[in-house]
Amino acid sequence: QPGDATRLWRTQMEAPASEPLVYVPAGDEKGEASLLYEEARVLSRADGAVTLETLESGEVRTLPAEQLLYANELPEEGVEDMTRLNYLHEPALLANLRHRFARDHVYTYTGKICIAVNPFNWQVSKPLYVESLLRTYRRQALGELPPHVYAIAEDAYQRIADDGGSNQSVLVSGESGAGKTESVKIMMQYLAVVSMSGSQNRVASQVMATNPLLEAFGNARTSRNNNSSRFGKMMRLHFEPSGAVAGAYIKTYLLEKSRAVAITDPERNYHIFYQLCAGATKQQRDALKLPPAGELRYLGQSASLSVPGIDDAADWRAVCAAFSTFQLTDAEQTSLRRVLAGILTLGNLAFDAKEMANADDGSCVSPASQASLKAAAAVLDISPLELETALTIKNVGKFPVVAVPQPPEKAAVARDALAKALYGSLFDWIFGRINEKMGAGAGAALGGGNKRTIGLLDIFGFEAFSRNSLEQLLINFANEKLQATFNQHVFAAEQELYAAEGIAWRSVRWPDNSETIGLIASKERGRAPGVLHLLDETSRLPNQTDADFNKRVHDAHGAATALQKENQNGRPDPRARAAKFAVRHYAGDVTYTAAGFLDRNNGTVSADLVALLGSSAHTLLAAAFAATAAEPSTPAAAAESDKSSTPRRPLDLTTPRGGGGKG
């Protein structure tokens, strides 16, 4: 409405009748401006300047009157919809959120945007998600009840249920650890419950059963979050005209495969590995020849083998129950365990240098690792000798083929590349199977021109750690693209609508992150190639190092403002060329350590290993590695291709055709 629009775009420079409190930037220990604000009272005004006294420190300052940011007088419970605040600016929004959070109000609206502040407190959270509260939001318009993600889900559900209703999308964004995955789970629960016909709806039950599998295979502990999603996903729910869930589909993006082979304390590998070690029966572990978690190198790189509040054995039982919900046979579950055990056992292979008579020194699997070699080969249904040969010898050329011995460090790289490819194939198969079971009926629901789909997008949160590598760059690039979409819909499109309807409003400026997007992924003619293109280019050239890649970035983008060359105080930043590059993201500057970029990007499995796994008696491996050549060869290429990691066709995970024990 016009009245709301006028309130929405009201500027903070409109002085009130009486002097309220104001916000001023807080100084840091060096007296330089920081990103924090503190409250102050107005002492006097003269000649367009205002003298202020800060409440906390008592410091007296003088500012131009047009720079004042007025504070709102908040009611006891704060303001539920911040578009109704008298003064809209950053500290006013933060103050209202803090005010409500202190009173255990987790959710606050800004128009149709629901802001959730993670309480990290189950005593606060539990009452918010009981089924009795869930049902109160059914058939209620957005804003009629206190803010909640239930209301967001209900608003989308009402819109697809209306005659001629259109597809709806819900975007969940935020920093790592902000609670995005939990918010998606809560909305999925809401939609599953309200769309059930009585208590029976097979697809709705399956939608809820995806959560244990999504988290087991795609989530891990990071330094900031015990249950961080390490992949992006779009859940599409298809509805019948009656409102019942007819089918669902999960599209996955950019799985962090490197986590399967490399972690640092206090992080953990993917949950599923710890769940297998803790929850599998003794008979299953013996058949897999699986050592305890602490004796597996891919898990033992971090001391966090267990985490307070996480029961890996109980979670394994939940995963097995979900397998049953999706009708995985005992044989399929056995094969799945074998692939997981094969990945873990591969990590225990160590390599010794080996003198070669007519070639450069090569390598061989160390004597201490022979048992792991045999165990890995057994569960993967391949020959131990052929596995060792494929890891330590690289065949190059065609006519003739030349066998090139690999030193221990390159054999270890080949081992890790194989483990990552195995995990990626298993991940794809799991979600291919989920989609196969949930997809029945979706075509009928969408037939006849009906548009009854709700999409829930849960993408990685923005990440900025003390050390950031390729994974963080890809995650933050995805967030940059989402931010650009958000800006277009929330700001640009909304202002175009105001202008079209003749509503009086003041133009709002917002940061344009197109330069940062171009810096990372540009491939336009006449522009310097983006960082991802430079990374792939460097990866293809012989004898290149991470320093070469870093130099290419600085040489190509030295004049770009999105490539940080100064710190926030405007001084030259010595990190800029010291084997690092820093990017000005919309959410803040992030410094990336170039060391390790080439190894992380070079995830291609050698042709020899592809051929070996393609000939395996294990049908999952044979099918997966027969199609490996069609996939993007590097993480950077995958990010730019905008392709999901969801398989293009289902893979067969059944009992191996040949020998091998059961697991």
HELIX and SHEET records of a PDB file:
HELIX    1   1 PRO A    2  LEU A    8  1                                   7    
HELIX    2   2 ALA A   65  GLN A   67  5                                   3    
HELIX    3   3 MET A   82  ARG A   84  5                                   3    
HELIX    4   4 GLU A   90  PHE A  101  1                                  12    
HELIX    5   5 TRP A  122  SER A  125  1                                   4    
HELIX    6   6 LYS A  126  TYR A  129  5                                   4    
HELIX    7   7 GLU A  131  THR A  136  1                                   6    
HELIX    8   8 VAL A  149  ALA A  161  1                                  13    
HELIX    9   9 LYS A  180  SER A  195  1                                  16    
HELIX   10  10 ARG A  202  GLY A  218  1                                  17    
HELIX   11  11 LYS A  257  ALA A  260  5                                   4    
HELIX   12  12 HIS A  271  GLY A  279  1                                   9    
HELIX   13  13 LYS A  282  LEU A  288  1                                   7    
HELIX   14  14 ALA A  293  GLU A  295  5                                   3    
HELIX   15  15 ARG A  297  GLY A  300  1                                   4    
HELIX   16  16 ASP A  312  THR A  325  1                                  14    
HELIX   17  17 ASP A  330  LEU A  346  1                                  17    
HELIX   18  18 PRO A  367  SER A  369  5                                   3    
HELIX   19  19 GLN A  370  LEU A  380  1                                  11    
HELIX   20  20 PRO A  384  THR A  392  1                                   9    
HELIX   21  21 PRO A  408  MET A  438  1                                  31    
HELIX   22  22 ALA A  442  LEU A  446  1                                   5    
HELIX   23  23 GLY A  447  GLY A  449  5                                   3    
HELIX   24  24 LEU A  470  ASN A  487  1                                  18    
HELIX   25  25 GLN A  488  ALA A  492  3                                   5    
HELIX   26  26 ALA A  493  ALA A  500  1                                   8    
HELIX   27  27 SER A  514  ALA A  521  1                                   8    
HELIX   28  28 VAL A  531  ARG A  540  1                                  10    
HELIX   29  29 ASP A  546  HIS A  557  1                                  12    
HELIX   30  30 PRO A  574  ALA A  576  5                                   3    
HELIX   31  31 PHE A  597  ASN A  601  1                                   5    
HELIX   32  32 ALA A  607  GLY A  614  1                                   8    
HELIX   33  33 THR A  619  ALA A  626  1                                   8    
HELIX   34  34 THR A  628  ALA A  630  5                                   3    
HELIX   35  35 PRO A  635  SER A  641  1                                   7    
SHEET    1   A 5 VAL A  60  PRO A  64  0                                        
SHEET    2   A 5 ALA A  49  THR A  54 -1                                        
SHEET    3   A 5 ALA A  33  ALA A  46 -1                                        
SHEET    4   A 5 VAL A  22  GLY A  27 -1                                        
SHEET    5   A 5 LEU A  69  TYR A  70 -1                                        
SHEET    1   B 2 TYR A 107  THR A 110  0                                        
SHEET    2   B 2 ILE A 113  ALA A 116 -1                                        
SHEET    1   C 4 GLN A 168  VAL A 172  0                                        
SHEET    2   C 4 THR A 453  ASP A 458  1                                        
SHEET    3   C 4 GLY A 232  PHE A 239 -1                                        
SHEET    4   C 4 VAL A 245  TYR A 253 -1                                        
SHEET    1   D 2 ASN A 219  ALA A 220  0                                        
SHEET    2   D 2 SER A 228  SER A 229 -1                                        
SHEET    1   E 2 PHE A 351  LYS A 354  0                                        
SHEET    2   E 2 GLY A 362  VAL A 365 -1                                        
SHEET    1   F 2 ILE A 393  VAL A 396  0                                        
SHEET    2   F 2 VAL A 402  PRO A 405 -1                                        
SHEET    1   G 3 LEU A 563  GLN A 564  0                                        
SHEET    2   G 3 LYS A 580  HIS A 585 -1                                        
SHEET    3   G 3 GLY A 588  THR A 593 -1                                        
END                                                                             
